[in-house]
Amino acid sequence: MAEAAFSEDGKYYSSIGQDGRLRIWDTETNVLKQEYTPDLHLKAPPSCLQWITVAVSKSPSKKDNRKSSVSEQEAQCIAVGTTSGKILIYSVAQAKVQTVLEEHIGRSQDQKITALDWNRKDGLFSCNKSNYICEWTLGASKIASKYHVNLDSKNKAVSTISAIKLIPHTQETSAKYIITASWQLRVWRLHNGEATVLKCLGHNASKQSILAIAATSEKTWAIEGSQTERLLAFWDVTVTSDVALQMNGHDEDGTPHKRKKKKSLSSAEKEDVKTLTIPTYNFVLEDAPKMIDVAVKEEADVKLTLAAVTRSGVMHYYSHTLNGASAKPIKPNLTVHITTGEATPLPLQCCRLSPNLQVGYTHGPTLLFEKITPDLSSKTQVLIRGETKKKKVKGGTPNEINKVARPVTKIQSTWSLWEVLLGNESPGAKVEVPMERRLANLTLETAAKDKTAVNQNLTRLLIQGLQSRDTNILEMVLHDSSRAAAARTTAQLPAEFIPPLLDYLATLATKRTATCATVCVWISAILRSHAALLLATMNAHNAERLGSLLATFTNRRAHLCQLLNVSGRIQLTLAQRAEKQTAPAEEPVIDYNDTSDEEMEVDRQSGSGASWDEQDFDDDDDDEDSDDEDRPQAQRRRRNGRGSDSDSGGE
């Protein structure tokens, strides 16, 4: 499955992005020339592409009417296969889709185009998920021939063809020969709607494979690589005259057959097919291959040149003479790295050999192309690209002639920063700033008078802390939770300091609540100021940073309700306990004293007792005696005294 490729002349480079868009770069000017978004690119995104050449009819001018009515020219186009089974023929000159090829084969979920290949002699071939290989007629926009390739594999996950390559040959036959990569590499003969297996080349355990073809006037070779192996296998796939004569109805000596050849293979041929061959060469890689290109030169000996870009972002260059098979793996003659002056690697993305070695590498959000010359005097070649920071020389700039440091002359600006802050009206005049004013501008207080200088100092301190990884400086800057200060500081922050700042904020987000609240303010300011930059440079590292922040905030928010409930219950319990401990002593509503008041009342009642009748007293005395137990002791004592006196008087 090829998702990126160079044009035939190497002038353009096209690739399919993760967002389903087709992008075309001009390799000479490093400019993104065209960007095309297919219909339903999210539901049915592109799956593979192939550069082709299409004949374009052009009506002649009036002066050429006598010569010919129609003239033909060739135009470069890109055949884009989609998951819906359609093949889009995109014209680079017209910047639009010129033709749509579609044929319903198999089930709807098996119509995905998994591989494409094209050459000038055989035309355009495609293969879908249900293992149907179609030969297309571009002029009529229809299928010329259709072949079903039966892989006879019980495992459906590895039975899908991921790459195809047409085998060029010089034999006089109408049959087409093609290589398919799935769980095995096989060579097929396509003729009259039937696909016949000719050879099994070896095992391939990856779902996605990379194929390349190298050919001379007499021989043809195939180079195969997969995502699970760090080897490139080199196979001989030459179509010999024996196969062509058998296909044309002749024996090996050229005499014609009396009977036609049967469709099914003989037992001997089946045994030959089942026997796996061994590759002629194996080329060792540092990592799994991402793109390969091969070229062959016919001199006294056949010399092979191979370039392979790995997933780790380096390129291996091989130069080998084909003088017989070798079981020992071949190591690269040269390994090419591209870095910046600060030793930041620039990963390689693509390579192309003919006529010169051309590479493409990413530098930030852009893709740059360059033609290089391999230096085979060493095993490793490091190319330094990008802007390099110049080191400052103490005491001035050294002179090239006499190596003497000369003083650096500074051009006086029209207005200086201190003149603006102090409000001087005469530009260029000498300004004397007191030390108190200088210290006031260096403070981190956001409530200071000169907010512009404070914001500039915050940005510089933040850059210094990120460069030196000083935790104290970063905490001094990020302790401010003001939204305005965070927005102004991050707006002036350069783009290269955004990733390390996000890493540090992701670490702070896992700490206490107050720190996490400050982190939210700064992340919000970063997203508002640098959202376009993050979208343009979104890669695995940035996605991992933002994903970790999102996971942290989601987790903290999920436990927020439970924590608030627990906090509320604890505060309510503590408040109730505090009220009980600090409650004042309550005063009695009624204070009753039974000593002095009762005695005074009894004395008043005893003075008026002489007028009581004796009979009434006796009756009352009988009733009261029954309730003596319920009355106060003092009343009972006085009542008994009065009774004794009355009894004595009667006597």
C-alpha positions as CSV (number, residue, x, y, z in Angstrom):
1,M,0.0,0.0,0.0
2,A,1.7,3.2,-1.2
3,E,0.5,6.3,0.5
4,A,3.3,8.6,-0.9
5,A,5.3,8.6,-4.1
6,F,7.4,10.8,-6.4
7,S,6.3,11.6,-9.9
8,E,8.1,10.0,-12.9
9,D,10.4,13.0,-13.5
10,G,10.9,13.7,-9.7
11,K,9.4,17.2,-10.0
12,Y,6.5,16.5,-7.7
13,Y,5.9,14.5,-4.5
14,S,2.4,13.5,-3.4
15,S,1.2,11.9,-0.1
16,I,-2.1,11.1,1.6
17,G,-2.4,12.6,5.1
18,Q,-4.1,11.2,8.1
19,D,-6.9,13.7,7.5
20,G,-7.7,12.1,4.1
21,R,-6.3,14.9,2.0
22,L,-4.1,14.6,-1.0
23,R,-1.1,17.0,-0.9
24,I,1.3,17.7,-3.8
25,W,4.7,19.4,-3.3
26,D,6.9,21.0,-5.8
27,T,10.3,19.5,-5.0
28,E,12.3,22.3,-6.8
29,T,10.8,25.2,-4.8
30,N,9.7,23.3,-1.6
31,V,6.2,24.7,-1.9
32,L,2.9,22.9,-1.3
33,K,1.5,23.3,-4.8
34,Q,-1.9,21.7,-4.4
35,E,-4.1,20.2,-1.7
36,Y,-7.2,18.2,-2.6
37,T,-9.9,17.0,-0.3
38,P,-12.0,14.2,-1.9
39,D,-15.7,13.9,-1.3
40,L,-16.5,11.9,1.8
41,H,-12.8,11.9,2.8
42,L,-13.7,11.0,6.4
43,K,-16.2,8.3,5.6
44,A,-14.3,6.8,2.6
45,P,-10.8,8.2,2.8
46,P,-8.1,7.6,0.2
47,S,-6.1,4.4,0.8
48,C,-3.3,4.4,-1.9
49,L,-2.0,6.4,-4.9
50,Q,0.0,5.9,-8.1
51,W,1.5,8.4,-10.5
52,I,0.4,7.7,-14.1
53,T,0.6,9.4,-17.5
54,V,-2.6,10.0,-19.5
55,A,-2.9,10.9,-23.1
56,V,-4.6,14.3,-23.5
57,S,-6.3,15.2,-26.8
58,K,-5.6,18.8,-27.9
59,S,-7.4,20.5,-30.7
60,P,-4.9,22.2,-33.1
61,S,-4.8,25.8,-34.1
62,K,-6.2,27.1,-37.4
63,K,-2.8,27.1,-39.1
64,D,-2.5,23.3,-38.5
65,N,-5.8,22.3,-40.0
66,R,-4.3,20.8,-43.0
67,K,-1.9,18.5,-41.1
68,S,-4.0,16.8,-38.5
69,S,-7.4,17.2,-36.9
70,V,-6.3,16.0,-33.4
71,S,-2.9,15.9,-31.6
72,E,-2.1,14.0,-28.4
73,Q,0.0,15.0,-25.5
74,E,0.8,13.3,-22.2
75,A,-0.2,14.8,-18.8
76,Q,0.8,13.7,-15.4
77,C,-2.0,12.5,-13.2
78,I,-2.4,10.7,-9.9
79,A,-4.6,7.6,-9.5
80,V,-6.0,7.7,-6.0
81,G,-7.7,4.5,-4.6
82,T,-10.4,4.9,-1.9
83,T,-12.0,2.7,0.7
84,S,-15.3,2.9,-1.2
85,G,-13.9,1.1,-4.3
86,K,-13.5,4.2,-6.5
87,I,-10.4,5.2,-8.3
88,L,-10.0,9.0,-8.7
89,I,-7.8,10.2,-11.7
90,Y,-6.6,13.5,-10.4
91,S,-5.1,15.9,-13.0
92,V,-2.2,17.9,-11.7
93,A,-2.4,20.4,-14.5
94,Q,-6.1,21.1,-14.0
95,A,-6.0,20.7,-10.2
96,K,-9.2,18.6,-10.2
97,V,-10.5,15.1,-10.6
98,Q,-10.6,14.3,-14.3
99,T,-12.2,10.8,-14.2
100,V,-13.7,8.4,-11.7
101,L,-13.3,4.7,-12.2
102,E,-15.7,2.5,-10.3
103,E,-16.8,-1.2,-10.6
104,H,-18.8,-3.1,-8.0
105,I,-16.9,-6.3,-7.3
106,G,-17.8,-8.4,-4.3
107,R,-19.4,-7.1,-1.1
108,S,-19.4,-3.4,-0.2
109,Q,-17.0,-3.8,2.7
110,D,-14.6,-5.7,0.4
111,Q,-14.4,-3.0,-2.3
112,K,-11.5,-1.1,-0.7
113,I,-8.7,-0.4,-3.1
114,T,-5.6,-1.8,-1.4
115,A,-2.9,-1.5,-4.1
116,L,-2.3,0.3,-7.5
117,D,0.4,-0.1,-10.1
118,W,1.0,1.3,-13.6
119,N,3.6,1.2,-16.4
120,R,3.5,2.5,-20.0
121,K,3.3,-0.9,-21.6
122,D,0.6,-2.7,-19.5
123,G,-1.4,0.3,-18.2
124,L,-3.2,0.7,-14.8
125,F,-3.9,-2.3,-12.5
126,S,-5.8,-2.2,-9.2
127,C,-6.5,-4.7,-6.4
128,N,-9.3,-4.5,-3.9
129,K,-9.8,-6.1,-0.5
130,S,-11.6,-9.2,-1.9
131,N,-8.4,-9.9,-4.0
132,Y,-9.8,-9.0,-7.4
133,I,-7.2,-7.6,-9.8
134,C,-8.6,-5.3,-12.5
135,E,-7.0,-4.1,-15.6
136,W,-8.4,-0.7,-16.6
137,T,-8.8,1.1,-19.9
138,L,-8.4,4.7,-19.1
139,G,-9.7,6.0,-22.4
140,A,-13.1,4.3,-22.0
141,S,-13.0,4.4,-18.1
142,K,-13.9,0.8,-17.8
143,I,-12.4,-2.6,-16.9
144,A,-10.6,-4.4,-19.7
145,S,-10.0,-7.6,-17.7
146,K,-10.8,-8.9,-14.3
147,Y,-8.9,-11.6,-12.4
148,H,-9.6,-13.3,-9.0
149,V,-6.5,-14.2,-7.1
150,N,-7.1,-17.1,-4.7
151,L,-4.5,-17.2,-2.0
152,D,-5.9,-20.3,-0.2
153,S,-5.3,-19.0,3.3
154,K,-7.4,-19.8,6.3
155,N,-6.4,-16.6,8.1
156,K,-8.4,-13.8,6.6
157,A,-6.3,-11.1,8.4
158,V,-3.2,-12.0,6.3
159,S,-5.0,-13.1,3.1
160,T,-5.5,-9.5,1.8
161,I,-3.1,-8.3,-0.9
162,S,-1.3,-5.1,0.3
163,A,0.9,-4.4,-2.7
164,I,1.2,-5.3,-6.4
165,K,3.9,-4.7,-9.0
166,L,3.8,-5.4,-12.7
167,I,6.8,-7.3,-14.1
168,P,8.2,-5.8,-17.3
169,H,9.5,-8.3,-19.9
170,T,10.5,-8.5,-23.5
171,Q,8.8,-11.7,-24.4
172,E,6.3,-11.9,-27.2
173,T,3.2,-12.8,-25.3
174,S,-0.2,-11.2,-24.5
175,A,-0.1,-12.4,-20.9
176,K,0.6,-10.0,-18.0
177,Y,2.9,-10.9,-15.1
178,I,2.4,-9.5,-11.7
179,I,3.7,-9.8,-8.1
180,T,1.3,-9.8,-5.1
181,A,2.4,-9.3,-1.5
182,S,0.2,-10.8,1.2
183,W,1.1,-13.7,3.6
184,Q,3.4,-14.8,0.8
185,L,5.0,-13.2,-2.2
186,R,3.7,-14.8,-5.4
187,V,4.3,-14.3,-9.1
188,W,1.1,-14.6,-11.2
189,R,0.4,-14.9,-14.9
190,L,-2.8,-13.0,-16.0
191,H,-4.4,-14.1,-19.2
192,N,-7.9,-14.4,-20.5
193,G,-9.5,-13.6,-17.2
194,E,-7.5,-16.3,-15.3
195,A,-4.7,-15.9,-12.8
196,T,-2.1,-18.7,-12.6
197,V,0.5,-19.0,-9.9
198,L,4.0,-19.3,-11.3
199,K,6.2,-19.0,-8.2
200,C,6.1,-18.5,-4.4
201,L,8.9,-16.2,-3.3
202,G,8.7,-16.3,0.5
203,H,6.9,-15.4,3.7
204,N,5.7,-12.0,4.6
205,A,3.9,-11.6,8.0
206,S,3.0,-7.9,7.8
207,K,-0.3,-6.5,6.6
208,Q,1.5,-3.7,4.7
209,S,4.4,-4.4,2.4
210,I,6.6,-2.3,0.1
211,L,7.6,-3.5,-3.3
212,A,10.0,-2.1,-5.9
213,I,11.1,-3.4,-9.3
214,A,14.5,-3.1,-11.0
215,A,15.0,-4.2,-14.5
216,T,17.7,-4.4,-17.2
217,S,17.4,-5.5,-20.8
218,E,17.6,-9.2,-19.8
219,K,16.6,-9.6,-16.2
220,T,14.1,-8.3,-13.7
221,W,14.4,-8.2,-9.9
222,A,11.9,-7.4,-7.1
223,I,12.8,-5.8,-3.7
224,E,10.3,-6.4,-0.8
225,G,10.1,-5.0,2.7
226,S,7.5,-5.3,5.5
227,Q,6.7,-3.4,8.7
228,T,7.7,-6.3,10.9
229,E,11.1,-7.0,9.5
230,R,14.4,-5.1,9.3
231,L,15.4,-6.8,6.0
232,L,14.9,-6.1,2.4
233,A,14.6,-9.3,0.3
234,F,16.0,-9.3,-3.2
235,W,14.4,-11.7,-5.7
236,D,14.9,-12.7,-9.3
237,V,11.5,-12.5,-11.1
238,T,12.7,-12.6,-14.7
239,V,10.1,-13.8,-17.2
240,T,12.0,-16.4,-19.2
241,S,11.3,-17.5,-22.8
242,D,10.2,-21.0,-21.5
243,V,7.1,-19.5,-19.7
244,A,6.2,-17.3,-22.7
245,L,6.5,-20.3,-25.2
246,Q,4.3,-22.5,-23.1
247,M,1.7,-19.7,-22.9
248,N,1.8,-19.2,-26.7
249,G,1.1,-22.9,-27.3
250,H,4.6,-24.1,-28.0
251,D,7.0,-26.5,-26.4
252,E,10.4,-25.5,-25.1
253,D,12.0,-26.3,-28.5
254,G,9.4,-24.1,-30.3
255,T,7.2,-26.9,-31.9
256,P,3.5,-26.2,-31.5
257,H,1.3,-28.3,-29.2
258,K,-1.3,-30.7,-30.7
259,R,-3.6,-30.2,-27.7
260,K,-4.3,-27.1,-25.7
261,K,-2.8,-26.8,-22.3
262,K,-5.2,-27.6,-19.4
263,K,-6.2,-24.8,-17.1
264,S,-5.3,-26.8,-13.9
265,L,-1.7,-27.3,-13.0
266,S,0.0,-30.7,-13.0
267,S,1.2,-32.4,-9.8
268,A,4.8,-31.6,-10.6
269,E,4.0,-27.9,-11.2
270,K,2.0,-27.8,-7.9
271,E,5.0,-29.2,-6.0
272,D,7.2,-26.5,-7.6
273,V,4.7,-23.8,-6.6
274,K,4.6,-25.0,-3.0
275,T,8.4,-25.0,-2.7
276,L,9.5,-21.6,-1.4
277,T,12.6,-20.1,-2.9
278,I,15.4,-18.3,-1.1
279,P,16.1,-14.6,-1.8
280,T,19.3,-13.8,-3.7
281,Y,20.3,-11.1,-1.3
282,N,19.1,-9.7,2.1
283,F,19.8,-6.0,2.9
284,V,20.0,-5.1,6.6
285,L,18.1,-2.0,8.0
286,E,18.3,-0.1,11.2
287,D,14.5,-0.1,11.5
288,A,11.5,-1.2,9.4
289,P,11.4,0.4,5.9
290,K,9.1,3.3,5.1
291,M,10.0,4.0,1.4
292,I,12.5,2.3,-0.9
293,D,13.9,3.1,-4.4
294,V,16.2,1.0,-6.6
295,A,18.3,1.6,-9.7
296,V,20.4,-0.7,-11.9
297,K,23.3,0.2,-14.2
298,E,24.6,-2.1,-16.9
299,E,28.4,-1.7,-17.2
300,A,31.0,-4.5,-17.2
301,D,29.0,-5.8,-14.3
302,V,25.5,-5.1,-13.2
303,K,25.6,-2.6,-10.4
304,L,22.7,-2.2,-8.0
305,T,22.0,1.0,-6.1
306,L,19.4,0.9,-3.3
307,A,18.1,3.7,-1.0
308,A,15.7,3.0,1.9
309,V,14.2,5.4,4.4
310,T,13.3,3.8,7.8
311,R,10.6,4.7,10.3
312,S,13.3,6.2,12.6
313,G,14.0,9.0,10.0
314,V,17.3,7.9,8.6
315,M,18.3,6.7,5.1
316,H,20.5,3.7,4.2
317,Y,22.4,3.7,0.9
318,Y,23.6,0.5,-0.7
319,S,25.9,0.0,-3.7
320,H,26.4,-3.6,-4.6
321,T,27.6,-5.5,-7.7
322,L,25.3,-8.4,-8.7
323,N,27.8,-11.2,-9.1
324,G,26.0,-14.2,-7.6
325,A,23.8,-15.1,-4.6
326,S,24.9,-14.4,-1.1
327,A,23.4,-15.9,2.1
328,K,25.1,-13.3,4.3
329,P,23.1,-10.1,4.9
330,I,24.5,-7.0,3.2
331,K,25.1,-3.9,5.4
332,P,24.6,-0.4,4.1
333,N,27.5,1.4,2.6
334,L,26.3,4.8,4.0
335,T,23.8,6.0,6.6
336,V,22.5,9.5,6.2
337,H,21.2,11.7,9.1
338,I,19.9,15.2,8.9
339,T,20.0,17.4,12.0
340,T,20.0,21.1,13.0
341,G,22.9,23.0,14.4
342,E,21.6,22.3,17.9
343,A,21.6,18.5,17.2
344,T,17.8,18.3,16.8
345,P,17.1,15.5,14.3
346,L,15.1,16.2,11.1
347,P,13.5,12.9,10.2
348,L,13.7,11.8,6.6
349,Q,10.4,11.0,4.9
350,C,11.2,9.9,1.3
351,C,14.0,9.2,-1.2
352,R,14.5,8.9,-4.9
353,L,17.6,7.7,-6.8
354,S,17.3,8.5,-10.5
355,P,19.0,10.6,-11.8
356,N,20.5,11.9,-8.5
357,L,19.8,11.0,-4.9
358,Q,16.9,13.2,-3.8
359,V,15.6,13.2,-0.2
360,G,12.7,14.9,1.6
361,Y,12.7,15.7,5.4
362,T,10.4,17.5,7.8
363,H,11.5,20.8,9.4
364,G,8.8,21.8,11.8
365,P,5.4,22.0,9.9
366,T,7.1,22.1,6.5
367,L,8.5,19.4,4.1
368,L,11.8,20.2,2.4
369,F,13.5,18.5,-0.5
370,E,17.1,18.4,-1.4
371,K,19.5,16.7,-3.8
372,I,22.6,15.3,-2.0
373,T,25.8,13.5,-3.0
374,P,26.6,10.4,-1.0
375,D,29.9,10.5,0.7
376,L,31.1,6.8,0.6
377,S,34.4,7.6,2.4
378,S,32.7,7.1,5.8
379,K,29.9,4.9,7.1
380,T,27.8,7.8,8.4
381,Q,27.0,11.2,6.8
382,V,25.4,13.9,8.9
383,L,23.9,16.9,7.1
384,I,23.3,20.0,9.2
385,R,20.3,22.0,8.0
386,G,18.3,24.9,9.3
387,E,19.3,28.1,11.1
388,T,22.3,27.9,13.4
389,K,22.6,30.3,16.3
390,K,25.8,32.2,16.2
391,K,27.9,32.2,19.4
392,K,28.7,35.6,20.9
393,V,32.4,36.5,21.1
394,K,33.4,38.2,24.3
395,G,35.1,41.6,23.8
396,G,33.9,42.1,20.2
397,T,33.9,40.5,16.8
398,P,37.3,38.9,15.8
399,N,38.8,40.4,12.7
400,E,39.4,38.0,9.8
401,I,42.7,39.6,8.7
402,N,44.7,40.2,11.9
403,K,42.7,38.1,14.3
404,V,42.3,41.1,16.6
405,A,39.0,41.7,18.3
406,R,37.5,44.9,17.1
407,P,34.9,46.8,19.1
408,V,31.3,46.3,18.1
409,T,29.5,49.5,17.0
410,K,25.9,49.7,17.9
411,I,23.4,51.8,16.0
412,Q,21.5,54.0,18.4
413,S,17.8,53.5,18.0
414,T,15.4,56.4,17.7
415,W,13.6,55.6,20.9
416,S,14.8,53.4,23.7
417,L,12.7,51.5,26.1
418,W,13.6,53.7,29.1
419,E,12.7,56.8,27.1
420,V,9.3,55.4,26.5
421,L,8.8,54.4,30.1
422,L,10.0,57.7,31.5
423,G,8.2,59.7,28.9
424,N,11.1,61.7,27.5
425,E,10.2,64.0,24.6
426,S,13.7,64.3,23.1
427,P,14.6,61.1,21.3
428,G,18.2,59.9,21.5
429,A,19.0,61.9,24.5
430,K,21.0,60.4,27.4
431,V,18.7,58.9,30.0
432,E,19.7,58.3,33.6
433,V,17.4,55.9,35.3
434,P,17.6,55.6,39.1
435,M,18.1,52.2,40.6
436,E,14.7,52.3,42.3
437,R,13.0,52.7,39.0
438,R,15.0,49.8,37.5
439,L,14.1,47.5,40.4
440,A,10.5,48.5,40.1
441,N,10.4,47.4,36.5
442,L,12.1,44.1,37.3
443,T,9.5,43.1,39.8
444,L,7.0,40.3,39.2
445,E,4.1,42.1,40.7
446,T,1.3,42.5,38.1
447,A,-0.1,45.5,39.9
448,A,3.0,47.5,39.1
449,K,2.7,50.7,37.2
450,D,4.6,49.7,34.0
451,K,2.8,46.5,32.9
452,T,4.5,46.3,29.6
453,A,7.9,45.9,31.1
454,V,6.6,43.3,33.6
455,N,5.0,41.2,30.8
456,Q,8.3,41.3,28.8
457,N,10.2,40.3,31.9
458,L,7.8,37.4,32.5
459,T,8.2,36.1,29.0
460,R,12.0,36.3,29.2
461,L,12.0,34.6,32.6
462,L,9.8,31.9,31.3
463,I,12.1,31.3,28.3
464,Q,15.1,31.3,30.6
465,G,13.4,28.8,32.9
466,L,12.4,26.5,30.0
467,Q,15.9,26.6,28.5
468,S,17.7,25.9,31.8
469,R,14.9,23.7,33.2
470,D,15.0,25.7,36.4
471,T,12.0,24.8,38.6
472,N,12.4,27.9,40.8
473,I,12.2,30.3,37.8
474,L,9.2,28.5,36.4
475,E,7.3,28.5,39.7
476,M,8.0,32.3,40.0
477,V,6.5,32.9,36.6
478,L,3.6,30.5,36.8
479,H,2.4,31.4,40.3
480,D,0.4,34.2,38.8
481,S,-3.1,33.0,38.1
482,S,-4.2,36.2,36.3
483,R,-5.8,35.5,33.0
484,A,-4.6,38.8,31.4
485,A,-1.0,38.2,32.5
486,A,-1.0,34.7,31.2
487,A,-2.5,35.7,27.9
488,R,0.1,38.5,27.4
489,T,3.0,36.3,28.4
490,T,2.1,33.3,26.2
491,A,1.3,35.6,23.2
492,Q,5.0,36.7,23.1
493,L,6.4,33.2,23.7
494,P,8.2,31.8,20.7
495,A,6.8,28.6,19.1
496,E,9.7,26.3,20.0
497,F,9.1,26.8,23.7
498,I,5.4,25.7,23.6
499,P,6.1,21.9,23.7
500,P,8.4,22.0,26.8
501,L,5.9,24.4,28.5
502,L,3.1,21.9,27.9
503,D,5.2,19.1,29.4
504,Y,5.9,21.1,32.5
505,L,2.2,22.1,32.9
506,A,1.2,18.5,32.5
507,T,3.4,17.6,35.5
508,L,1.9,20.5,37.6
509,A,-1.6,19.4,36.7
510,T,-1.2,16.3,38.9
511,K,-0.5,18.3,42.0
512,R,-2.7,20.1,44.5
513,T,-5.9,21.9,43.6
514,A,-4.4,25.5,43.8
515,T,-1.6,24.5,41.4
516,C,-4.0,22.8,39.1
517,A,-6.2,25.9,38.9
518,T,-3.2,28.0,37.9
519,V,-2.3,25.3,35.3
520,C,-5.8,25.6,33.8
521,V,-5.4,29.4,33.4
522,W,-2.0,29.0,31.5
523,I,-3.2,26.2,29.3
524,S,-6.3,28.2,28.3
525,A,-4.0,31.1,27.4
526,I,-1.7,28.8,25.3
527,L,-4.7,27.3,23.4
528,R,-6.1,30.8,22.7
529,S,-2.7,32.2,21.5
530,H,-1.2,29.2,19.7
531,A,-4.1,27.0,18.6
532,A,-3.2,27.4,14.9
533,L,0.4,26.4,15.6
534,L,-0.7,23.3,17.5
535,L,-3.0,22.2,14.7
536,A,-0.4,22.7,12.0
537,T,2.3,20.9,13.9
538,M,0.2,18.1,15.4
539,N,2.2,14.9,15.6
540,A,2.6,12.0,18.0
541,H,4.4,14.0,20.7
542,N,2.0,16.9,20.7
543,A,-1.0,14.6,20.7
544,E,0.5,12.7,23.6
545,R,1.0,16.0,25.6
546,L,-2.5,17.2,25.0
547,G,-3.9,13.7,25.6
548,S,-2.2,13.5,29.0
549,L,-3.6,16.9,30.0
550,L,-7.1,15.9,28.9
551,A,-6.9,12.6,30.9
552,T,-5.7,14.4,34.0
553,F,-8.5,17.0,33.9
554,T,-11.1,14.4,33.1
555,N,-10.0,12.3,36.1
556,R,-10.0,15.3,38.4
557,R,-13.4,16.4,37.2
558,A,-14.9,12.9,37.7
559,H,-14.0,12.9,41.4
560,L,-15.0,16.5,42.0
561,C,-18.6,15.8,43.0
562,Q,-17.6,13.1,45.5
563,L,-15.0,15.4,47.0
564,L,-17.4,18.3,47.3
565,N,-19.9,16.0,49.0
566,V,-17.3,14.8,51.5
567,S,-16.1,18.4,52.1
568,G,-19.6,19.6,52.8
569,R,-20.3,16.9,55.3
570,I,-17.1,17.5,57.1
571,Q,-17.7,21.3,57.3
572,L,-21.2,20.7,58.6
573,T,-20.0,18.3,61.3
574,L,-17.2,20.6,62.4
575,A,-19.6,23.6,62.6
576,Q,-22.1,21.7,64.8
577,R,-19.3,20.5,67.2
578,A,-18.0,24.0,67.5
579,E,-21.4,25.4,68.3
580,K,-21.9,22.8,71.2
581,Q,-18.5,23.6,72.7
582,T,-18.8,27.4,72.6
583,A,-22.6,27.5,73.7
584,P,-23.1,29.9,76.8
585,A,-24.7,28.7,80.1
586,E,-28.5,29.2,80.1
587,E,-30.2,31.2,83.0
588,P,-33.3,29.5,84.7
589,V,-36.6,30.8,83.8
590,I,-38.1,30.4,87.4
591,D,-35.9,30.6,90.6
592,Y,-37.9,29.2,93.5
593,N,-36.7,29.6,97.2
594,D,-38.8,27.8,99.9
595,T,-37.2,29.0,103.1
596,S,-38.0,32.6,104.0
597,D,-41.2,33.2,102.0
598,E,-43.0,30.2,103.4
599,E,-42.3,31.1,107.0
600,M,-43.6,34.7,106.5
601,E,-46.8,33.3,105.0
602,V,-47.3,30.8,107.8
603,D,-46.9,33.5,110.4
604,R,-49.6,35.6,108.8
605,Q,-51.9,32.7,108.6
606,S,-51.3,31.8,112.4
607,G,-52.4,35.3,113.6
608,S,-55.9,34.9,112.1
609,G,-56.5,31.4,113.3
610,A,-58.3,32.3,116.6
611,S,-61.6,33.0,114.7
612,W,-61.7,29.5,113.3
613,D,-64.4,27.2,114.7
614,E,-63.4,24.2,116.7
615,Q,-65.6,21.9,114.7
616,D,-64.4,23.1,111.4
617,F,-60.8,22.8,112.7
618,D,-61.4,19.2,113.8
619,D,-62.9,18.3,110.4
620,D,-60.1,19.9,108.6
621,D,-57.6,18.4,111.0
622,D,-58.9,14.9,110.1
623,D,-58.6,15.6,106.4
624,E,-55.2,17.2,106.7
625,D,-53.9,14.4,108.7
626,S,-54.5,12.1,105.8
627,D,-52.4,14.3,103.6
628,D,-49.6,14.9,106.0
629,E,-47.3,13.0,103.9
630,D,-47.9,15.2,100.9
631,R,-47.5,18.6,102.6
632,P,-44.3,20.4,103.7
633,Q,-42.8,19.4,107.0
634,A,-43.0,23.0,108.4
635,Q,-46.8,23.2,107.8
636,R,-47.4,19.8,109.5
637,R,-45.4,21.0,112.6
638,R,-47.3,24.2,113.0
639,R,-50.7,22.5,112.5
640,N,-49.9,19.9,115.2
641,G,-49.0,22.7,117.6
642,R,-52.3,24.5,117.1
643,G,-54.2,21.3,117.7
644,S,-52.4,20.6,121.0
645,D,-53.2,24.1,122.3
646,S,-56.9,23.8,121.5
647,D,-57.1,20.5,123.2
648,S,-55.5,21.9,126.4
649,G,-57.9,24.9,126.5
650,G,-61.0,22.7,126.2
651,E,-59.9,20.6,129.1
